[in-house]
Amino acid sequence: MRKLYALLAATLLLGSANNASAQTVDFGGTTLNNDIVGFTDLYTLSFTAHNYGTARSMGMGNAFTALGADMVSASLNPAGIGMYVDSDVSFSLMMQFTKSPTTNSDPYYNNVPRSQQEFSDHTERFGMSSAGGVFTAYRGTGALTNFNVGFVYNRIADFNHNSLNASIGNHASQSMANLFCTLSNVDGLQTDSNGRMDFGNDPYYWGAVLAYKNGVTNKDEQGWFIDRIDPSAEIDQYSSVETRGSIGEYAITMGFNFVDKFYFGASLGIQSVNYKRNTYYGENYVYLNDQYPSGDFMPYQLDYMNYMQRTRISGTGINLKLGATYRPVDFLRIGIAYHTPTYYSLSLRYDAEMWSRTYSAGSNPDGYDLGPNGYMYDNVYSGVWEDTGSYGWGFRSPSRLLTGVAVTIAKRVILSADYERSWYQGIRLKKSPINGLEYPVVEDLFKGSNTVRVGAEGMVMPWLALRAGYIWSGSTLRNEYKDVILTHPIAKQQSYITAGLGIKFTRSVYLDLAYQYNTTKYTPYKTFYAIDSVDAANDIESRLYTTRTKRHIAVLTLGFRF
């Protein structure tokens, strides 16, 4: 198990979880700290704009806090469940196309080996955005007009995107191999008489251990050093982060209708978390005029090094939603809802592997069998190292308050607007399997977030409705930290433009279509860094990158009323 970590305020701002013995050096970047549920993971699992649902709700920007009578009501304002007049069953399928361009990156495919060219910043995903049924359990003529119950699934977050970056022609001193040496020296990693490393089977050190086993680093009585990368080498660095998965919420919901004026509802939300992150990093070593130095000077030179990590986070969460809607006159609805924090129980699985190739020319001190051209390539592969321990994590997401108003004009046009306040400063790690890993109070970094949703629907024909909407979700970072460098980039602002249409085939059968265009801005990030607070000359770091995700989402809903 990992040694004691202290996440002090300054360390948190750099997104690093450092060993307590490493007081002067902060380590971080997308290639590090993948073996724990980090703070940025907690934030990512908490961030949602409630943009998914049925095609009708998505076409209207999900501005349904006051409007109601839709499956999405179970995850927004359950009072809307009480507005159903008939029982309703529907399912919604979606197709999503995502592109995540990265700034300050060199062209990724220049000089990239063919074996690495499967990486792309495009993704295409097919899935379900909503499904379920709402059923009338009671209909009367007294004060209680309707009582409805529902069982609904809504997707509330999606993690499917790829990001790439490349940096060509870097100095050898900025190799990630230097970071592994620094980490090993700072934390005092040792080798025994058989060349085995003493790292306590801690996955935090696997990168450093694999680097040693792949010939990227070496050790003598003076410490850790590099002996297979010539100082004259230029280094081409490539990285990709591929994330997959989603959060789906299964809601058991009920809604009450009192005299068609007062609506109350409650939902018990059970969330299913499935988050996968594949982090690839590679270095190619390019020597002057494509010629390797004399073998008498350096008998072996690294040709390339590739490092792959896979993180899997899964689990469940539970929350409660309470809501009310008031309709003082037929054309006006006013809604309010409160979402308790979601309490999550998560598990993590992690594995890593590294492969490299060493080139030998001229001398052959170890007596390797040479090829027909007199040169030798030695390919090294670590195999997959898998962390299979039982790691249970618990955390609390933010609470949320939603308000909304909806207006009907001439019984043909609906205008709806929502405001949501989410308190991200309330994120808390509630349970950690790593002794001593405690996250500091986060109020200094995060603040309450504002989300605005607006939507419109017009009945152009008795059987045809046209819809449009917009969603904007503001930054959750305090202004002084809006460009903070975290271990992994996090979404800090989102916007959605939506459109859709609805077709009534019969009184009982309907079909809805919707389209969303989403842009998401992320915090800046580095592939890796080792920042020495005492001597900046010892700093090792990649370029600073920024990524923006662009999504095209198409949704189809088929529903039946009875």
C-alpha positions as CSV (number, residue, x, y, z in Angstrom):
1,M,0.0,0.0,0.0
2,R,1.2,3.5,-0.7
3,K,3.1,5.4,1.9
4,L,1.5,8.2,3.8
5,Y,0.5,11.2,1.5
6,A,-0.2,14.7,2.6
7,L,-2.2,16.7,0.2
8,L,-1.4,20.2,1.3
9,A,-3.1,23.2,-0.2
10,A,-0.2,24.1,-2.6
11,T,0.1,20.5,-3.6
12,L,-3.6,20.3,-4.3
13,L,-3.5,23.3,-6.6
14,L,-0.8,21.5,-8.7
15,G,-3.0,18.3,-8.6
16,S,-0.3,16.2,-7.0
17,A,-0.4,13.5,-4.4
18,N,3.1,13.3,-3.1
19,N,5.0,11.1,-0.7
20,A,5.5,12.8,2.6
21,S,9.3,12.4,2.2
22,A,9.2,14.4,-1.0
23,Q,8.8,17.8,0.5
24,T,10.6,19.8,-2.2
25,V,9.3,18.2,-5.4
26,D,5.7,18.1,-6.6
27,F,4.9,15.4,-9.1
28,G,1.9,15.4,-11.4
29,G,0.4,15.4,-14.9
30,T,-1.9,13.1,-16.8
31,T,0.7,10.2,-16.7
32,L,0.9,10.2,-12.9
33,N,-1.5,9.5,-10.1
34,N,-3.7,7.2,-12.1
35,D,-3.6,4.5,-9.5
36,I,-6.0,6.2,-7.0
37,V,-9.3,7.9,-7.1
38,G,-7.9,11.4,-7.3
39,F,-9.5,14.7,-6.5
40,T,-10.0,15.5,-10.2
41,D,-11.8,12.1,-10.5
42,L,-14.2,13.1,-7.8
43,Y,-14.9,16.3,-9.5
44,T,-15.4,14.7,-12.9
45,L,-17.9,12.2,-11.4
46,S,-19.8,15.1,-9.9
47,F,-19.9,17.4,-12.9
48,T,-23.2,17.3,-14.9
49,A,-25.4,19.8,-16.7
50,H,-28.4,17.5,-16.8
51,N,-28.3,17.6,-20.6
52,Y,-29.5,14.1,-21.3
53,G,-33.0,12.7,-21.2
54,T,-35.8,12.2,-23.7
55,A,-35.7,13.7,-27.1
56,R,-38.4,16.2,-26.2
57,S,-36.6,17.4,-23.1
58,M,-33.2,17.5,-24.8
59,G,-34.7,19.5,-27.8
60,M,-35.9,22.1,-25.3
61,G,-32.6,22.3,-23.4
62,N,-33.9,20.2,-20.5
63,A,-35.6,23.3,-19.1
64,F,-38.2,21.1,-17.3
65,T,-38.0,22.1,-13.6
66,A,-41.4,23.8,-13.9
67,L,-42.7,22.3,-17.2
68,G,-42.8,18.6,-16.1
69,A,-44.7,15.7,-17.5
70,D,-41.5,14.1,-18.9
71,M,-39.3,11.2,-18.0
72,V,-36.5,13.7,-17.3
73,S,-38.6,15.1,-14.4
74,A,-37.5,12.1,-12.3
75,S,-33.9,13.5,-12.3
76,L,-34.8,17.2,-12.3
77,N,-38.0,18.0,-10.4
78,P,-40.0,14.9,-9.5
79,A,-43.1,17.1,-9.0
80,G,-43.4,16.9,-12.8
81,I,-44.3,13.2,-12.4
82,G,-47.6,14.4,-10.9
83,M,-48.4,16.3,-14.1
84,Y,-48.9,13.1,-16.2
85,V,-52.6,12.7,-17.2
86,D,-52.1,9.3,-18.7
87,S,-49.7,6.4,-18.2
88,D,-46.6,6.7,-20.4
89,V,-43.8,4.4,-21.5
90,S,-40.9,5.5,-23.6
91,F,-37.3,4.7,-24.5
92,S,-34.7,7.1,-26.0
93,L,-31.7,6.1,-28.1
94,M,-28.8,8.4,-28.9
95,M,-25.8,8.6,-31.2
96,Q,-22.9,10.8,-30.1
97,F,-20.0,12.1,-32.2
98,T,-17.1,13.7,-30.3
99,K,-14.0,15.6,-31.3
100,S,-11.5,16.9,-28.8
101,P,-8.9,19.2,-30.4
102,T,-5.8,20.2,-28.3
103,T,-4.0,23.5,-28.6
104,N,-0.2,23.9,-28.4
105,S,0.3,20.4,-29.8
106,D,2.5,19.5,-32.7
107,P,0.9,17.4,-35.5
108,Y,0.4,14.0,-33.8
109,Y,1.2,11.7,-36.7
110,N,4.5,13.2,-37.7
111,N,7.2,10.6,-37.2
112,V,4.8,8.4,-35.2
113,P,5.4,4.7,-35.6
114,R,2.6,2.9,-37.4
115,S,1.9,0.8,-34.3
116,Q,0.8,4.0,-32.5
117,Q,-1.5,5.4,-35.2
118,E,-4.7,3.9,-33.8
119,F,-5.0,6.9,-31.5
120,S,-7.5,9.5,-32.6
121,D,-9.3,12.5,-31.1
122,H,-12.6,11.4,-32.5
123,T,-15.2,9.0,-30.9
124,E,-18.5,7.7,-31.9
125,R,-20.8,6.2,-29.3
126,F,-24.3,4.6,-29.4
127,G,-26.4,4.2,-26.3
128,M,-29.5,4.9,-24.3
129,S,-30.2,8.4,-22.9
130,S,-33.6,7.6,-21.2
131,A,-36.1,4.8,-20.7
132,G,-38.9,4.0,-18.3
133,G,-42.5,4.3,-17.5
134,V,-44.9,6.5,-15.4
135,F,-48.1,5.0,-14.3
136,T,-51.3,6.4,-12.9
137,A,-51.8,4.8,-9.5
138,Y,-54.8,6.9,-8.5
139,R,-57.2,9.3,-10.2
140,G,-60.0,11.0,-8.2
141,T,-62.2,14.0,-7.9
142,G,-61.2,15.2,-4.5
143,A,-58.3,17.3,-3.4
144,L,-55.9,14.7,-4.6
145,T,-56.5,14.7,-8.4
146,N,-53.7,12.3,-9.4
147,F,-51.1,10.1,-7.9
148,N,-48.5,8.7,-10.3
149,V,-45.5,6.4,-9.8
150,G,-42.5,6.0,-12.2
151,F,-39.5,3.8,-12.8
152,V,-37.1,5.8,-15.0
153,Y,-33.5,5.6,-16.3
154,N,-31.8,8.8,-17.3
155,R,-28.2,9.2,-18.4
156,I,-26.8,12.1,-16.4
157,A,-23.1,12.2,-17.4
158,D,-21.0,10.9,-20.3
159,F,-17.3,10.4,-20.4
160,N,-16.6,9.4,-23.9
161,H,-13.8,11.4,-25.5
162,N,-10.2,11.2,-26.6
163,S,-7.5,13.8,-26.4
164,L,-4.1,13.8,-28.0
165,N,-0.9,15.8,-27.8
166,A,2.6,15.7,-29.2
167,S,5.7,17.7,-28.7
168,I,8.6,17.2,-31.2
169,G,12.3,17.9,-30.8
170,N,12.6,18.3,-27.0
171,H,15.9,18.4,-25.2
172,A,17.0,15.1,-23.6
173,S,16.8,16.7,-20.1
174,Q,13.0,16.9,-20.5
175,S,12.5,13.2,-21.0
176,M,10.1,11.5,-18.7
177,A,13.0,9.1,-17.9
178,N,14.4,12.1,-15.9
179,L,11.2,12.3,-14.0
180,F,11.4,8.6,-13.1
181,C,15.0,9.1,-11.9
182,T,14.0,12.1,-9.8
183,L,11.0,10.2,-8.2
184,S,13.2,7.2,-7.5
185,N,16.0,9.4,-5.9
186,V,13.6,11.6,-3.9
187,D,11.6,8.7,-2.5
188,G,14.7,6.5,-1.9
189,L,13.8,3.5,-4.1
190,Q,16.4,0.8,-3.9
191,T,17.4,-2.4,-5.7
192,D,18.6,-5.6,-4.0
193,S,21.5,-7.8,-5.0
194,N,19.4,-9.5,-7.7
195,G,18.4,-6.1,-9.3
196,R,14.9,-6.2,-7.9
197,M,13.4,-2.9,-6.8
198,D,12.0,-2.3,-3.3
199,F,8.8,-0.4,-3.8
200,G,6.4,-2.2,-1.4
201,N,4.2,-3.3,-4.4
202,D,2.9,0.3,-4.4
203,P,1.3,1.1,-7.9
204,Y,2.4,4.7,-7.4
205,Y,5.9,3.6,-8.2
206,W,5.1,1.3,-11.1
207,G,6.2,3.8,-13.7
208,A,9.6,4.1,-12.1
209,V,9.9,0.4,-11.6
210,L,8.9,-0.4,-15.2
211,A,11.3,2.2,-16.5
212,Y,14.1,0.4,-14.7
213,K,13.1,-3.0,-15.9
214,N,12.8,-1.7,-19.5
215,G,16.3,-0.2,-19.5
216,V,15.1,3.4,-19.4
217,T,16.8,4.1,-16.0
218,N,19.6,2.6,-14.0
219,K,21.1,2.8,-10.5
220,D,24.5,2.7,-8.9
221,E,25.8,3.6,-5.5
222,Q,25.3,7.3,-6.3
223,G,21.7,7.0,-7.2
224,W,19.4,6.8,-10.2
225,F,20.6,7.9,-13.6
226,I,20.1,7.5,-17.4
227,D,22.7,5.6,-19.4
228,R,20.8,4.7,-22.6
229,I,19.6,8.1,-23.8
230,D,22.5,10.2,-25.3
231,P,22.6,13.8,-24.2
232,S,22.6,14.8,-27.9
233,A,19.2,13.1,-28.5
234,E,16.1,15.0,-29.5
235,I,13.0,13.5,-27.9
236,D,9.6,13.3,-29.6
237,Q,6.8,12.9,-27.0
238,Y,3.3,11.6,-27.6
239,S,0.4,11.3,-25.3
240,S,-3.2,10.3,-25.5
241,V,-6.0,10.1,-22.9
242,E,-9.0,8.0,-23.8
243,T,-12.0,8.1,-21.4
244,R,-15.1,5.9,-21.7
245,G,-18.2,5.3,-19.7
246,S,-21.2,7.2,-18.2
247,I,-23.3,7.7,-15.1
248,G,-26.8,6.4,-15.3
249,E,-29.5,7.1,-12.8
250,Y,-32.3,4.7,-12.0
251,A,-35.1,6.7,-10.3
252,I,-38.0,5.4,-8.3
253,T,-40.3,8.3,-8.4
254,M,-43.7,9.5,-7.4
255,G,-45.8,12.6,-8.0
256,F,-48.9,14.1,-6.5
257,N,-51.4,16.5,-8.2
258,F,-53.7,18.5,-6.0
259,V,-56.6,20.2,-7.9
260,D,-54.3,20.8,-10.9
261,K,-52.6,23.6,-9.0
262,F,-50.1,22.1,-6.5
263,Y,-47.7,19.3,-7.5
264,F,-45.3,17.5,-5.2
265,G,-42.9,14.8,-6.0
266,A,-39.9,12.7,-4.7
267,S,-37.4,10.5,-6.4
268,L,-34.9,8.0,-4.9
269,G,-32.0,8.1,-7.3
270,I,-29.7,5.1,-7.6
271,Q,-26.7,5.9,-9.8
272,S,-24.5,3.5,-11.6
273,V,-20.9,4.7,-12.3
274,N,-18.7,3.3,-15.1
275,Y,-15.6,5.3,-15.8
276,K,-12.6,4.1,-17.8
277,R,-9.4,6.0,-18.6
278,N,-6.6,4.7,-20.8
279,T,-3.5,6.9,-20.5
280,Y,-0.8,6.4,-23.1
281,Y,2.6,8.1,-23.2
282,G,5.5,7.5,-25.6
283,E,8.9,8.8,-26.4
284,N,11.0,8.4,-29.6
285,Y,14.7,9.2,-29.3
286,V,16.2,10.9,-32.4
287,Y,19.9,11.3,-32.7
288,L,21.9,13.8,-34.8
289,N,21.6,13.1,-38.5
290,D,19.7,10.0,-37.6
291,Q,23.0,8.4,-36.5
292,Y,23.6,6.9,-33.1
293,P,26.7,7.9,-31.2
294,S,29.7,5.7,-31.1
295,G,29.2,2.5,-29.3
296,D,32.5,3.1,-27.5
297,F,30.8,6.1,-25.8
298,M,27.4,4.6,-25.2
299,P,27.1,0.9,-26.2
300,Y,23.3,0.9,-26.0
301,Q,20.8,3.6,-26.9
302,L,17.0,3.6,-26.4
303,D,15.1,3.8,-29.6
304,Y,11.7,4.4,-28.0
305,M,9.7,3.9,-24.8
306,N,5.9,3.4,-24.5
307,Y,3.9,3.5,-21.3
308,M,0.3,2.5,-21.0
309,Q,-2.0,2.8,-17.9
310,R,-5.6,1.8,-17.5
311,T,-7.8,3.0,-14.7
312,R,-11.3,1.6,-14.0
313,I,-13.7,3.2,-11.6
314,S,-17.1,1.7,-10.9
315,G,-19.7,1.8,-8.2
316,T,-23.0,3.1,-7.1
317,G,-24.5,6.2,-5.6
318,I,-27.7,7.1,-3.9
319,N,-29.5,10.4,-3.5
320,L,-33.0,11.9,-2.8
321,K,-34.7,14.6,-4.9
322,L,-37.7,16.6,-3.6
323,G,-39.7,19.0,-5.7
324,A,-42.8,21.2,-5.9
325,T,-44.6,23.1,-8.7
326,Y,-47.3,25.7,-8.4
327,R,-49.7,26.6,-11.2
328,P,-51.6,29.7,-10.1
329,V,-53.2,30.1,-13.6
330,D,-53.5,27.7,-16.5
331,F,-50.7,29.3,-18.5
332,L,-48.1,29.7,-15.7
333,R,-46.0,27.1,-13.8
334,I,-43.4,27.8,-11.1
335,G,-41.1,25.0,-9.9
336,I,-38.5,24.3,-7.3
337,A,-36.5,21.2,-6.5
338,Y,-33.7,20.2,-4.2
339,H,-31.2,17.4,-4.8
340,T,-29.3,16.0,-1.8
341,P,-25.6,15.1,-2.3
342,T,-25.1,11.8,-3.9
343,Y,-23.2,9.4,-1.7
344,Y,-21.0,7.1,-3.7
345,S,-19.3,3.8,-3.0
346,L,-16.6,3.1,-5.6
347,S,-14.0,0.5,-6.5
348,L,-10.9,1.0,-8.5
349,R,-8.8,-1.3,-10.7
350,Y,-5.5,-0.3,-12.2
351,D,-3.0,-1.8,-14.5
352,A,0.1,-0.6,-16.3
353,E,2.6,-1.9,-18.9
354,M,5.7,-0.6,-20.7
355,W,7.6,-1.6,-23.7
356,S,10.8,-0.3,-25.2
357,R,13.5,-1.0,-27.7
358,T,17.3,-0.7,-27.3
359,Y,19.6,-0.2,-30.2
360,S,23.2,-1.4,-30.2
361,A,25.9,-0.4,-32.7
362,G,29.6,-0.7,-32.8
363,S,30.6,-2.4,-29.5
364,N,28.7,-5.4,-28.1
365,P,29.9,-5.7,-24.5
366,D,27.2,-8.1,-23.4
367,G,27.6,-10.5,-26.3
368,Y,24.2,-10.2,-27.9
369,D,23.5,-12.0,-31.1
370,L,23.7,-9.5,-33.9
371,G,21.6,-9.3,-36.9
372,P,22.8,-9.6,-40.5
373,N,23.6,-5.9,-40.7
374,G,25.7,-6.1,-37.6
375,Y,23.3,-4.2,-35.4
376,M,21.1,-5.4,-32.6
377,Y,17.5,-4.4,-31.5
378,D,16.6,-5.6,-28.0
379,N,12.8,-5.4,-27.5
380,V,11.6,-5.4,-23.9
381,Y,8.0,-5.8,-22.7
382,S,7.0,-5.7,-19.1
383,G,3.8,-7.6,-19.4
384,V,0.6,-6.2,-17.7
385,W,1.0,-5.4,-14.1
386,E,-2.5,-5.4,-12.5
387,D,-3.5,-4.0,-9.1
388,T,-6.2,-6.5,-8.1
389,G,-6.6,-5.5,-4.5
390,S,-9.9,-4.6,-3.0
391,Y,-10.0,-0.8,-2.9
392,G,-13.2,0.8,-1.7
393,W,-13.7,4.6,-2.0
394,G,-16.5,6.8,-0.8
395,F,-17.2,10.4,-1.6
396,R,-20.0,12.9,-1.5
397,S,-21.0,15.0,-4.5
398,P,-22.5,18.5,-4.4
399,S,-26.0,19.3,-3.5
400,R,-28.2,21.2,-6.0
401,L,-31.1,23.7,-6.0
402,L,-33.2,24.1,-9.1
403,T,-35.9,26.7,-9.9
404,G,-37.9,27.2,-13.0
405,V,-40.8,28.9,-14.7
406,A,-42.8,27.9,-17.7
407,V,-45.4,29.9,-19.7
408,T,-47.9,28.7,-22.2
409,I,-49.1,31.1,-24.9
410,A,-52.4,30.5,-26.7
411,K,-52.1,26.9,-25.9
412,R,-49.6,26.6,-28.8
413,V,-46.3,27.9,-27.6
414,I,-44.4,26.9,-24.5
415,L,-41.5,29.0,-23.1
416,S,-39.5,27.5,-20.2
417,A,-36.4,28.7,-18.2
418,D,-34.4,27.0,-15.4
419,Y,-31.7,28.1,-13.0
420,E,-29.6,25.6,-11.1
421,R,-27.1,26.2,-8.3
422,S,-24.6,23.5,-7.5
423,W,-22.2,23.7,-4.5
424,Y,-19.0,22.1,-5.7
425,Q,-17.1,23.3,-2.7
426,G,-19.1,20.6,-0.9
427,I,-17.3,17.7,-2.5
428,R,-15.8,15.4,0.1
429,L,-13.8,12.2,0.2
430,K,-15.7,10.1,2.8
431,K,-13.6,7.0,2.7
432,S,-10.2,6.1,1.4
433,P,-8.3,2.7,1.4
434,I,-5.0,4.6,1.5
435,N,-4.0,5.4,5.1
436,G,-3.3,9.1,5.5
437,L,-4.7,10.2,2.2
438,E,-7.0,13.1,3.1
439,Y,-8.1,15.9,0.8
440,P,-8.0,19.3,2.3
441,V,-11.0,21.6,2.5
442,V,-11.9,22.5,-1.1
443,E,-13.6,25.8,-0.5
444,D,-10.4,27.7,-1.5
445,L,-10.4,26.1,-5.0
446,F,-14.1,25.6,-5.9
447,K,-17.2,27.6,-5.6
448,G,-20.9,27.3,-6.4
449,S,-21.7,26.8,-10.0
450,N,-24.5,28.3,-12.0
451,T,-26.4,26.6,-14.8
452,V,-29.1,28.2,-17.0
453,R,-31.4,26.2,-19.2
454,V,-34.0,27.7,-21.6
455,G,-36.3,26.0,-24.0
456,A,-39.2,26.6,-26.4
457,E,-41.9,24.5,-28.1
458,G,-44.3,25.5,-30.8
459,M,-47.2,23.4,-32.2
460,V,-47.1,24.2,-35.9
461,M,-49.6,21.5,-36.6
462,P,-51.9,19.5,-34.3
463,W,-49.5,16.6,-34.9
464,L,-46.2,18.4,-35.2
465,A,-44.1,20.3,-32.6
466,L,-40.9,22.2,-33.2
467,R,-38.4,22.8,-30.3
468,A,-35.2,24.7,-29.5
469,G,-33.2,25.3,-26.4
470,Y,-29.9,26.4,-24.8
471,I,-27.9,25.3,-21.8
472,W,-25.0,27.2,-20.2
473,S,-23.0,25.8,-17.2
474,G,-20.5,28.2,-15.7
475,S,-17.1,27.7,-14.2
476,T,-16.8,26.0,-10.8
477,L,-13.3,27.4,-10.1
478,R,-12.8,30.5,-8.1
479,N,-11.4,33.3,-10.4
480,E,-7.9,33.2,-8.9
481,Y,-7.6,29.5,-9.8
482,K,-9.4,29.5,-13.2
483,D,-6.1,28.5,-15.0
484,V,-4.8,26.2,-12.3
485,I,-2.8,23.1,-13.4
486,L,-4.5,20.0,-12.1
487,T,-3.3,16.4,-12.4
488,H,-6.0,15.7,-14.9
489,P,-8.0,18.4,-16.8
490,I,-11.5,18.9,-15.6
491,A,-14.5,20.4,-17.3
492,K,-14.9,24.0,-16.2
493,Q,-17.6,25.3,-18.5
494,Q,-20.2,23.8,-20.9
495,S,-22.7,25.1,-23.4
496,Y,-25.4,23.4,-25.5
497,I,-27.4,24.5,-28.5
498,T,-30.5,22.2,-29.0
499,A,-33.2,21.7,-31.5
500,G,-35.9,19.0,-32.1
501,L,-39.3,18.1,-33.3
502,G,-42.2,15.9,-32.1
503,I,-44.7,13.9,-34.1
504,K,-48.0,12.4,-32.9
505,F,-48.9,9.4,-35.0
506,T,-52.0,8.7,-32.9
507,R,-53.2,9.8,-29.4
508,S,-51.2,6.9,-28.0
509,V,-48.1,6.8,-30.1
510,Y,-45.5,9.6,-30.5
511,L,-42.0,10.0,-31.9
512,D,-39.6,12.7,-30.9
513,L,-36.2,13.7,-32.4
514,A,-33.6,16.0,-31.0
515,Y,-30.1,17.3,-31.8
516,Q,-27.6,18.9,-29.4
517,Y,-24.3,20.6,-30.1
518,N,-22.1,20.8,-27.0
519,T,-18.8,22.5,-26.3
520,T,-16.8,21.9,-23.1
521,K,-13.8,23.8,-22.0
522,Y,-11.2,22.1,-19.8
523,T,-8.5,23.4,-17.4
524,P,-5.0,23.5,-18.8
525,Y,-2.8,20.4,-18.1
526,K,0.6,18.9,-18.5
527,T,1.5,15.4,-19.5
528,F,4.0,15.2,-16.6
529,Y,5.9,17.5,-14.3
530,A,8.4,17.4,-11.4
531,I,8.6,20.9,-9.9
532,D,11.4,21.5,-7.5
533,S,10.4,24.2,-5.0
534,V,14.1,24.8,-4.0
535,D,15.9,24.8,-7.4
536,A,13.9,25.5,-10.6
537,A,16.9,24.3,-12.6
538,N,15.8,20.8,-11.6
539,D,12.3,21.2,-13.0
540,I,11.1,18.5,-15.5
541,E,7.9,19.2,-17.3
542,S,6.0,18.8,-20.6
543,R,4.3,21.5,-22.5
544,L,1.1,23.1,-21.3
545,Y,-1.9,21.9,-23.2
546,T,-5.6,22.8,-23.4
547,T,-8.4,20.7,-24.8
548,R,-11.9,21.6,-25.8
549,T,-14.5,18.9,-26.5
550,K,-17.1,19.3,-29.2
551,R,-20.1,16.9,-29.3
552,H,-22.9,16.3,-31.7
553,I,-25.7,14.3,-30.2
554,A,-28.8,12.9,-32.0
555,V,-31.6,11.4,-30.0
556,L,-34.8,9.5,-30.9
557,T,-37.6,8.8,-28.5
558,L,-40.5,6.4,-29.1
559,G,-43.3,6.6,-26.6
560,F,-46.7,5.1,-25.9
561,R,-49.5,6.6,-23.8
562,F,-52.4,4.6,-22.4
